[in-house]
Amino acid sequence: MARNWLISPEFQDWISIFLGILVEATPFLLLGVVVSAFVHVFVSEDTLL
């Protein structure tokens, strides 16, 4: 990359760590959304209380 000299190596490390955490967490976030939607649609409020 020609622009590597614009970003310090430490900042590149932080970007790599942040993107790694984001990529690792995304499937769990999507699973949580799907489970939450399933509960919202198929489980009545009276069942939960």
PDBQT receptor file of N, H, CA, C and O in Angstrom, charges set to zero:
ATOM      1  N   MET A   1       0.836  -1.191   0.000  1.00  0.00    +0.000 N 
ATOM      2  CA  MET A   1       0.000   0.000   0.000  1.00  0.00    +0.000 C 
ATOM      3  C   MET A   1       0.875   1.247   0.000  1.00  0.00    +0.000 C 
ATOM      4  O   MET A   1       1.868   1.319   0.725  1.00  0.00    +0.000 OA
ATOM      5  N   ALA A   2       0.515   2.190  -0.786  1.00  0.00    +0.000 N 
ATOM      6  H   ALA A   2      -0.291   2.132  -1.374  1.00  0.00    +0.000 HD
ATOM      7  CA  ALA A   2       1.307   3.413  -0.892  1.00  0.00    +0.000 C 
ATOM      8  C   ALA A   2       1.043   4.370   0.257  1.00  0.00    +0.000 C 
ATOM      9  O   ALA A   2       1.856   5.257   0.518  1.00  0.00    +0.000 OA
ATOM     10  N   ARG A   3      -0.075   4.206   0.946  1.00  0.00    +0.000 N 
ATOM     11  H   ARG A   3      -0.735   3.486   0.734  1.00  0.00    +0.000 HD
ATOM     12  CA  ARG A   3      -0.440   5.162   1.998  1.00  0.00    +0.000 C 
ATOM     13  C   ARG A   3      -0.065   4.689   3.396  1.00  0.00    +0.000 C 
ATOM     14  O   ARG A   3      -0.453   5.331   4.372  1.00  0.00    +0.000 OA
ATOM     15  N   ASN A   4       0.657   3.616   3.527  1.00  0.00    +0.000 N 
ATOM     16  H   ASN A   4       0.973   3.095   2.734  1.00  0.00    +0.000 HD
ATOM     17  CA  ASN A   4       1.029   3.110   4.850  1.00  0.00    +0.000 C 
ATOM     18  C   ASN A   4       1.813   4.124   5.661  1.00  0.00    +0.000 C 
ATOM     19  O   ASN A   4       1.746   4.104   6.890  1.00  0.00    +0.000 OA
ATOM     20  N   TRP A   5       2.540   4.995   5.021  1.00  0.00    +0.000 N 
ATOM     21  H   TRP A   5       2.594   5.012   4.023  1.00  0.00    +0.000 HD
ATOM     22  CA  TRP A   5       3.355   5.964   5.748  1.00  0.00    +0.000 C 
ATOM     23  C   TRP A   5       2.495   7.033   6.416  1.00  0.00    +0.000 C 
ATOM     24  O   TRP A   5       2.988   7.763   7.277  1.00  0.00    +0.000 OA
ATOM     25  N   LEU A   6       1.207   7.143   6.036  1.00  0.00    +0.000 N 
ATOM     26  H   LEU A   6       0.807   6.550   5.337  1.00  0.00    +0.000 HD
ATOM     27  CA  LEU A   6       0.320   8.135   6.647  1.00  0.00    +0.000 C 
ATOM     28  C   LEU A   6      -0.196   7.683   8.009  1.00  0.00    +0.000 C 
ATOM     29  O   LEU A   6      -0.567   8.514   8.837  1.00  0.00    +0.000 OA
ATOM     30  N   ILE A   7      -0.223   6.376   8.245  1.00  0.00    +0.000 N 
ATOM     31  H   ILE A   7       0.079   5.700   7.572  1.00  0.00    +0.000 HD
ATOM     32  CA  ILE A   7      -0.778   5.826   9.481  1.00  0.00    +0.000 C 
ATOM     33  C   ILE A   7       0.348   5.150  10.253  1.00  0.00    +0.000 C 
ATOM     34  O   ILE A   7       1.108   4.357   9.697  1.00  0.00    +0.000 OA
ATOM     35  N   SER A   8       0.445   5.472  11.534  1.00  0.00    +0.000 N 
ATOM     36  H   SER A   8      -0.173   6.117  11.985  1.00  0.00    +0.000 HD
ATOM     37  CA  SER A   8       1.503   4.885  12.354  1.00  0.00    +0.000 C 
ATOM     38  C   SER A   8       1.249   3.388  12.554  1.00  0.00    +0.000 C 
ATOM     39  O   SER A   8       0.103   2.944  12.489  1.00  0.00    +0.000 OA
ATOM     40  N   PRO A   9       2.292   2.619  12.794  1.00  0.00    +0.000 N 
ATOM     41  CA  PRO A   9       2.118   1.176  13.028  1.00  0.00    +0.000 C 
ATOM     42  C   PRO A   9       1.229   0.881  14.236  1.00  0.00    +0.000 C 
ATOM     43  O   PRO A   9       0.489  -0.102  14.234  1.00  0.00    +0.000 OA
ATOM     44  N   GLU A  10       1.299   1.725  15.268  1.00  0.00    +0.000 N 
ATOM     45  H   GLU A  10       1.900   2.524  15.270  1.00  0.00    +0.000 HD
ATOM     46  CA  GLU A  10       0.453   1.506  16.445  1.00  0.00    +0.000 C 
ATOM     47  C   GLU A  10      -1.023   1.649  16.080  1.00  0.00    +0.000 C 
ATOM     48  O   GLU A  10      -1.861   0.864  16.524  1.00  0.00    +0.000 OA
ATOM     49  N   PHE A  11      -1.330   2.659  15.267  1.00  0.00    +0.000 N 
ATOM     50  H   PHE A  11      -0.649   3.296  14.906  1.00  0.00    +0.000 HD
ATOM     51  CA  PHE A  11      -2.719   2.862  14.850  1.00  0.00    +0.000 C 
ATOM     52  C   PHE A  11      -3.182   1.713  13.956  1.00  0.00    +0.000 C 
ATOM     53  O   PHE A  11      -4.336   1.294  14.041  1.00  0.00    +0.000 OA
ATOM     54  N   GLN A  12      -2.309   1.207  13.114  1.00  0.00    +0.000 N 
ATOM     55  H   GLN A  12      -1.371   1.547  13.045  1.00  0.00    +0.000 HD
ATOM     56  CA  GLN A  12      -2.642   0.044  12.294  1.00  0.00    +0.000 C 
ATOM     57  C   GLN A  12      -2.934  -1.170  13.169  1.00  0.00    +0.000 C 
ATOM     58  O   GLN A  12      -3.826  -1.960  12.861  1.00  0.00    +0.000 OA
ATOM     59  N   ASP A  13      -2.183  -1.320  14.263  1.00  0.00    +0.000 N 
ATOM     60  H   ASP A  13      -1.459  -0.678  14.513  1.00  0.00    +0.000 HD
ATOM     61  CA  ASP A  13      -2.443  -2.418  15.199  1.00  0.00    +0.000 C 
ATOM     62  C   ASP A  13      -3.823  -2.281  15.824  1.00  0.00    +0.000 C 
ATOM     63  O   ASP A  13      -4.560  -3.263  15.919  1.00  0.00    +0.000 OA
ATOM     64  N   TRP A  14      -4.182  -1.063  16.256  1.00  0.00    +0.000 N 
ATOM     65  H   TRP A  14      -3.583  -0.266  16.179  1.00  0.00    +0.000 HD
ATOM     66  CA  TRP A  14      -5.495  -0.831  16.852  1.00  0.00    +0.000 C 
ATOM     67  C   TRP A  14      -6.614  -1.110  15.857  1.00  0.00    +0.000 C 
ATOM     68  O   TRP A  14      -7.640  -1.685  16.219  1.00  0.00    +0.000 OA
ATOM     69  N   ILE A  15      -6.422  -0.707  14.611  1.00  0.00    +0.000 N 
ATOM     70  H   ILE A  15      -5.588  -0.240  14.317  1.00  0.00    +0.000 HD
ATOM     71  CA  ILE A  15      -7.425  -0.979  13.580  1.00  0.00    +0.000 C 
ATOM     72  C   ILE A  15      -7.581  -2.483  13.378  1.00  0.00    +0.000 C 
ATOM     73  O   ILE A  15      -8.701  -2.980  13.260  1.00  0.00    +0.000 OA
ATOM     74  N   SER A  16      -6.469  -3.209  13.338  1.00  0.00    +0.000 N 
ATOM     75  H   SER A  16      -5.559  -2.806  13.435  1.00  0.00    +0.000 HD
ATOM     76  CA  SER A  16      -6.523  -4.663  13.159  1.00  0.00    +0.000 C 
ATOM     77  C   SER A  16      -7.234  -5.340  14.323  1.00  0.00    +0.000 C 
ATOM     78  O   SER A  16      -8.045  -6.243  14.117  1.00  0.00    +0.000 OA
ATOM     79  N   ILE A  17      -6.935  -4.910  15.540  1.00  0.00    +0.000 N 
ATOM     80  H   ILE A  17      -6.276  -4.177  15.707  1.00  0.00    +0.000 HD
ATOM     81  CA  ILE A  17      -7.580  -5.492  16.721  1.00  0.00    +0.000 C 
ATOM     82  C   ILE A  17      -9.074  -5.202  16.709  1.00  0.00    +0.000 C 
ATOM     83  O   ILE A  17      -9.882  -6.097  16.955  1.00  0.00    +0.000 OA
ATOM     84  N   PHE A  18      -9.446  -3.958  16.425  1.00  0.00    +0.000 N 
ATOM     85  H   PHE A  18      -8.789  -3.231  16.225  1.00  0.00    +0.000 HD
ATOM     86  CA  PHE A  18     -10.859  -3.576  16.396  1.00  0.00    +0.000 C 
ATOM     87  C   PHE A  18     -11.617  -4.378  15.342  1.00  0.00    +0.000 C 
ATOM     88  O   PHE A  18     -12.695  -4.903  15.620  1.00  0.00    +0.000 OA
ATOM     89  N   LEU A  19     -11.065  -4.474  14.143  1.00  0.00    +0.000 N 
ATOM     90  H   LEU A  19     -10.190  -4.047  13.918  1.00  0.00    +0.000 HD
ATOM     91  CA  LEU A  19     -11.740  -5.222  13.086  1.00  0.00    +0.000 C 
ATOM     92  C   LEU A  19     -11.814  -6.711  13.413  1.00  0.00    +0.000 C 
ATOM     93  O   LEU A  19     -12.798  -7.371  13.078  1.00  0.00    +0.000 OA
ATOM     94  N   GLY A  20     -10.785  -7.243  14.063  1.00  0.00    +0.000 N 
ATOM     95  H   GLY A  20      -9.986  -6.707  14.335  1.00  0.00    +0.000 HD
ATOM     96  CA  GLY A  20     -10.819  -8.642  14.469  1.00  0.00    +0.000 C 
ATOM     97  C   GLY A  20     -11.928  -8.917  15.471  1.00  0.00    +0.000 C 
ATOM     98  O   GLY A  20     -12.654  -9.903  15.351  1.00  0.00    +0.000 OA
ATOM     99  N   ILE A  21     -12.054  -8.041  16.458  1.00  0.00    +0.000 N 
ATOM    100  H   ILE A  21     -11.464  -7.240  16.555  1.00  0.00    +0.000 HD
ATOM    101  CA  ILE A  21     -13.123  -8.194  17.449  1.00  0.00    +0.000 C 
ATOM    102  C   ILE A  21     -14.484  -8.054  16.791  1.00  0.00    +0.000 C 
ATOM    103  O   ILE A  21     -15.405  -8.811  17.100  1.00  0.00    +0.000 OA
ATOM    104  N   LEU A  22     -14.620  -7.099  15.890  1.00  0.00    +0.000 N 
ATOM    105  H   LEU A  22     -13.872  -6.485  15.638  1.00  0.00    +0.000 HD
ATOM    106  CA  LEU A  22     -15.885  -6.883  15.189  1.00  0.00    +0.000 C 
ATOM    107  C   LEU A  22     -16.274  -8.104  14.360  1.00  0.00    +0.000 C 
ATOM    108  O   LEU A  22     -17.430  -8.525  14.372  1.00  0.00    +0.000 OA
ATOM    109  N   VAL A  23     -15.319  -8.664  13.648  1.00  0.00    +0.000 N 
ATOM    110  H   VAL A  23     -14.379  -8.322  13.638  1.00  0.00    +0.000 HD
ATOM    111  CA  VAL A  23     -15.596  -9.840  12.815  1.00  0.00    +0.000 C 
ATOM    112  C   VAL A  23     -15.939 -11.047  13.682  1.00  0.00    +0.000 C 
ATOM    113  O   VAL A  23     -16.825 -11.826  13.330  1.00  0.00    +0.000 OA
ATOM    114  N   GLU A  24     -15.255 -11.211  14.803  1.00  0.00    +0.000 N 
ATOM    115  H   GLU A  24     -14.536 -10.578  15.089  1.00  0.00    +0.000 HD
ATOM    116  CA  GLU A  24     -15.536 -12.343  15.692  1.00  0.00    +0.000 C 
ATOM    117  C   GLU A  24     -16.893 -12.201  16.383  1.00  0.00    +0.000 C 
ATOM    118  O   GLU A  24     -17.545 -13.209  16.654  1.00  0.00    +0.000 OA
ATOM    119  N   ALA A  25     -17.329 -10.985  16.672  1.00  0.00    +0.000 N 
ATOM    120  H   ALA A  25     -16.799 -10.165  16.452  1.00  0.00    +0.000 HD
ATOM    121  CA  ALA A  25     -18.572 -10.766  17.406  1.00  0.00    +0.000 C 
ATOM    122  C   ALA A  25     -19.804 -10.776  16.512  1.00  0.00    +0.000 C 
ATOM    123  O   ALA A  25     -20.908 -11.034  16.993  1.00  0.00    +0.000 OA
ATOM    124  N   THR A  26     -19.643 -10.504  15.233  1.00  0.00    +0.000 N 
ATOM    125  H   THR A  26     -18.746 -10.294  14.842  1.00  0.00    +0.000 HD
ATOM    126  CA  THR A  26     -20.790 -10.367  14.334  1.00  0.00    +0.000 C 
ATOM    127  C   THR A  26     -21.704 -11.597  14.308  1.00  0.00    +0.000 C 
ATOM    128  O   THR A  26     -22.920 -11.417  14.365  1.00  0.00    +0.000 OA
ATOM    129  N   PRO A  27     -21.205 -12.819  14.227  1.00  0.00    +0.000 N 
ATOM    130  CA  PRO A  27     -22.129 -13.964  14.224  1.00  0.00    +0.000 C 
ATOM    131  C   PRO A  27     -22.967 -14.063  15.499  1.00  0.00    +0.000 C 
ATOM    132  O   PRO A  27     -24.137 -14.444  15.443  1.00  0.00    +0.000 OA
ATOM    133  N   PHE A  28     -22.383 -13.726  16.636  1.00  0.00    +0.000 N 
ATOM    134  H   PHE A  28     -21.433 -13.417  16.682  1.00  0.00    +0.000 HD
ATOM    135  CA  PHE A  28     -23.132 -13.789  17.887  1.00  0.00    +0.000 C 
ATOM    136  C   PHE A  28     -24.191 -12.692  17.956  1.00  0.00    +0.000 C 
ATOM    137  O   PHE A  28     -25.279 -12.915  18.486  1.00  0.00    +0.000 OA
ATOM    138  N   LEU A  29     -23.883 -11.520  17.428  1.00  0.00    +0.000 N 
ATOM    139  H   LEU A  29     -22.999 -11.338  16.998  1.00  0.00    +0.000 HD
ATOM    140  CA  LEU A  29     -24.878 -10.451  17.366  1.00  0.00    +0.000 C 
ATOM    141  C   LEU A  29     -26.042 -10.852  16.467  1.00  0.00    +0.000 C 
ATOM    142  O   LEU A  29     -27.202 -10.638  16.820  1.00  0.00    +0.000 OA
ATOM    143  N   LEU A  30     -25.740 -11.426  15.319  1.00  0.00    +0.000 N 
ATOM    144  H   LEU A  30     -24.798 -11.599  15.033  1.00  0.00    +0.000 HD
ATOM    145  CA  LEU A  30     -26.796 -11.865  14.407  1.00  0.00    +0.000 C 
ATOM    146  C   LEU A  30     -27.631 -12.979  15.029  1.00  0.00    +0.000 C 
ATOM    147  O   LEU A  30     -28.854 -12.987  14.886  1.00  0.00    +0.000 OA
ATOM    148  N   LEU A  31     -26.989 -13.913  15.712  1.00  0.00    +0.000 N 
ATOM    149  H   LEU A  31     -25.996 -13.907  15.828  1.00  0.00    +0.000 HD
ATOM    150  CA  LEU A  31     -27.725 -14.983  16.380  1.00  0.00    +0.000 C 
ATOM    151  C   LEU A  31     -28.649 -14.412  17.453  1.00  0.00    +0.000 C 
ATOM    152  O   LEU A  31     -29.789 -14.856  17.588  1.00  0.00    +0.000 OA
ATOM    153  N   GLY A  32     -28.171 -13.441  18.209  1.00  0.00    +0.000 N 
ATOM    154  H   GLY A  32     -27.245 -13.080  18.100  1.00  0.00    +0.000 HD
ATOM    155  CA  GLY A  32     -29.003 -12.807  19.224  1.00  0.00    +0.000 C 
ATOM    156  C   GLY A  32     -30.206 -12.102  18.629  1.00  0.00    +0.000 C 
ATOM    157  O   GLY A  32     -31.298 -12.150  19.194  1.00  0.00    +0.000 OA
ATOM    158  N   VAL A  33     -30.016 -11.450  17.498  1.00  0.00    +0.000 N 
ATOM    159  H   VAL A  33     -29.129 -11.411  17.038  1.00  0.00    +0.000 HD
ATOM    160  CA  VAL A  33     -31.130 -10.776  16.827  1.00  0.00    +0.000 C 
ATOM    161  C   VAL A  33     -32.159 -11.788  16.349  1.00  0.00    +0.000 C 
ATOM    162  O   VAL A  33     -33.360 -11.568  16.501  1.00  0.00    +0.000 OA
ATOM    163  N   VAL A  34     -31.703 -12.893  15.774  1.00  0.00    +0.000 N 
ATOM    164  H   VAL A  34     -30.727 -13.072  15.650  1.00  0.00    +0.000 HD
ATOM    165  CA  VAL A  34     -32.625 -13.919  15.273  1.00  0.00    +0.000 C 
ATOM    166  C   VAL A  34     -33.398 -14.552  16.426  1.00  0.00    +0.000 C 
ATOM    167  O   VAL A  34     -34.611 -14.731  16.324  1.00  0.00    +0.000 OA
ATOM    168  N   VAL A  35     -32.728 -14.888  17.504  1.00  0.00    +0.000 N 
ATOM    169  H   VAL A  35     -31.742 -14.743  17.587  1.00  0.00    +0.000 HD
ATOM    170  CA  VAL A  35     -33.406 -15.494  18.662  1.00  0.00    +0.000 C 
ATOM    171  C   VAL A  35     -34.394 -14.509  19.274  1.00  0.00    +0.000 C 
ATOM    172  O   VAL A  35     -35.506 -14.894  19.635  1.00  0.00    +0.000 OA
ATOM    173  N   SER A  36     -34.006 -13.261  19.392  1.00  0.00    +0.000 N 
ATOM    174  H   SER A  36     -33.103 -12.948  19.098  1.00  0.00    +0.000 HD
ATOM    175  CA  SER A  36     -34.898 -12.242  19.939  1.00  0.00    +0.000 C 
ATOM    176  C   SER A  36     -36.139 -12.064  19.064  1.00  0.00    +0.000 C 
ATOM    177  O   SER A  36     -37.250 -11.942  19.579  1.00  0.00    +0.000 OA
ATOM    178  N   ALA A  37     -35.954 -12.049  17.757  1.00  0.00    +0.000 N 
ATOM    179  H   ALA A  37     -35.051 -12.149  17.339  1.00  0.00    +0.000 HD
ATOM    180  CA  ALA A  37     -37.096 -11.923  16.849  1.00  0.00    +0.000 C 
ATOM    181  C   ALA A  37     -38.007 -13.139  16.955  1.00  0.00    +0.000 C 
ATOM    182  O   ALA A  37     -39.230 -13.003  16.935  1.00  0.00    +0.000 OA
ATOM    183  N   PHE A  38     -37.416 -14.325  17.067  1.00  0.00    +0.000 N 
ATOM    184  H   PHE A  38     -36.423 -14.435  17.083  1.00  0.00    +0.000 HD
ATOM    185  CA  PHE A  38     -38.207 -15.548  17.219  1.00  0.00    +0.000 C 
ATOM    186  C   PHE A  38     -39.047 -15.490  18.490  1.00  0.00    +0.000 C 
ATOM    187  O   PHE A  38     -40.237 -15.804  18.462  1.00  0.00    +0.000 OA
ATOM    188  N   VAL A  39     -38.440 -15.093  19.597  1.00  0.00    +0.000 N 
ATOM    189  H   VAL A  39     -37.474 -14.837  19.619  1.00  0.00    +0.000 HD
ATOM    190  CA  VAL A  39     -39.163 -14.995  20.868  1.00  0.00    +0.000 C 
ATOM    191  C   VAL A  39     -40.259 -13.942  20.765  1.00  0.00    +0.000 C 
ATOM    192  O   VAL A  39     -41.367 -14.153  21.257  1.00  0.00    +0.000 OA
ATOM    193  N   HIS A  40     -39.966 -12.834  20.142  1.00  0.00    +0.000 N 
ATOM    194  H   HIS A  40     -39.066 -12.663  19.742  1.00  0.00    +0.000 HD
ATOM    195  CA  HIS A  40     -40.945 -11.748  20.017  1.00  0.00    +0.000 C 
ATOM    196  C   HIS A  40     -42.158 -12.189  19.200  1.00  0.00    +0.000 C 
ATOM    197  O   HIS A  40     -43.288 -11.816  19.517  1.00  0.00    +0.000 OA
ATOM    198  N   VAL A  41     -41.931 -12.978  18.154  1.00  0.00    +0.000 N 
ATOM    199  H   VAL A  41     -41.014 -13.281  17.896  1.00  0.00    +0.000 HD
ATOM    200  CA  VAL A  41     -43.019 -13.368  17.263  1.00  0.00    +0.000 C 
ATOM    201  C   VAL A  41     -43.800 -14.562  17.805  1.00  0.00    +0.000 C 
ATOM    202  O   VAL A  41     -45.028 -14.577  17.716  1.00  0.00    +0.000 OA
ATOM    203  N   PHE A  42     -43.123 -15.558  18.362  1.00  0.00    +0.000 N 
ATOM    204  H   PHE A  42     -42.126 -15.546  18.434  1.00  0.00    +0.000 HD
ATOM    205  CA  PHE A  42     -43.772 -16.821  18.674  1.00  0.00    +0.000 C 
ATOM    206  C   PHE A  42     -44.075 -17.049  20.152  1.00  0.00    +0.000 C 
ATOM    207  O   PHE A  42     -44.767 -18.014  20.475  1.00  0.00    +0.000 OA
ATOM    208  N   VAL A  43     -43.596 -16.215  21.053  1.00  0.00    +0.000 N 
ATOM    209  H   VAL A  43     -43.034 -15.431  20.790  1.00  0.00    +0.000 HD
ATOM    210  CA  VAL A  43     -43.856 -16.401  22.480  1.00  0.00    +0.000 C 
ATOM    211  C   VAL A  43     -44.717 -15.241  22.956  1.00  0.00    +0.000 C 
ATOM    212  O   VAL A  43     -44.362 -14.075  22.784  1.00  0.00    +0.000 OA
ATOM    213  N   SER A  44     -45.850 -15.576  23.554  1.00  0.00    +0.000 N 
ATOM    214  H   SER A  44     -46.139 -16.524  23.693  1.00  0.00    +0.000 HD
ATOM    215  CA  SER A  44     -46.746 -14.511  24.016  1.00  0.00    +0.000 C 
ATOM    216  C   SER A  44     -46.201 -13.871  25.290  1.00  0.00    +0.000 C 
ATOM    217  O   SER A  44     -45.397 -14.461  26.011  1.00  0.00    +0.000 OA
ATOM    218  N   GLU A  45     -46.656 -12.665  25.541  1.00  0.00    +0.000 N 
ATOM    219  H   GLU A  45     -47.310 -12.186  24.955  1.00  0.00    +0.000 HD
ATOM    220  CA  GLU A  45     -46.190 -11.944  26.725  1.00  0.00    +0.000 C 
ATOM    221  C   GLU A  45     -46.673 -12.616  28.006  1.00  0.00    +0.000 C 
ATOM    222  O   GLU A  45     -45.984 -12.581  29.025  1.00  0.00    +0.000 OA
ATOM    223  N   ASP A  46     -47.849 -13.225  27.957  1.00  0.00    +0.000 N 
ATOM    224  H   ASP A  46     -48.409 -13.254  27.129  1.00  0.00    +0.000 HD
ATOM    225  CA  ASP A  46     -48.371 -13.925  29.137  1.00  0.00    +0.000 C 
ATOM    226  C   ASP A  46     -47.493 -15.119  29.506  1.00  0.00    +0.000 C 
ATOM    227  O   ASP A  46     -47.355 -15.438  30.687  1.00  0.00    +0.000 OA
ATOM    228  N   THR A  47     -46.910 -15.767  28.534  1.00  0.00    +0.000 N 
ATOM    229  H   THR A  47     -47.022 -15.507  27.575  1.00  0.00    +0.000 HD
ATOM    230  CA  THR A  47     -46.024 -16.899  28.795  1.00  0.00    +0.000 C 
ATOM    231  C   THR A  47     -44.775 -16.445  29.533  1.00  0.00    +0.000 C 
ATOM    232  O   THR A  47     -44.269 -17.155  30.403  1.00  0.00    +0.000 OA
ATOM    233  N   LEU A  48     -44.282 -15.271  29.190  1.00  0.00    +0.000 N 
ATOM    234  H   LEU A  48     -44.693 -14.694  28.484  1.00  0.00    +0.000 HD
ATOM    235  CA  LEU A  48     -43.069 -14.763  29.823  1.00  0.00    +0.000 C 
ATOM    236  C   LEU A  48     -43.318 -14.289  31.245  1.00  0.00    +0.000 C 
ATOM    237  O   LEU A  48     -42.423 -14.360  32.088  1.00  0.00    +0.000 OA
ATOM    238  N   LEU A  49     -44.504 -13.813  31.515  1.00  0.00    +0.000 N 
ATOM    239  H   LEU A  49     -45.231 -13.755  30.831  1.00  0.00    +0.000 HD
ATOM    240  CA  LEU A  49     -44.821 -13.320  32.861  1.00  0.00    +0.000 C 
ATOM    241  C   LEU A  49     -45.407 -14.422  33.642  1.00  0.00    +0.000 C 
ATOM    242  O   LEU A  49     -45.752 -14.236  34.809  1.00  0.00    +0.000 OA
TER     243      LEU A  49
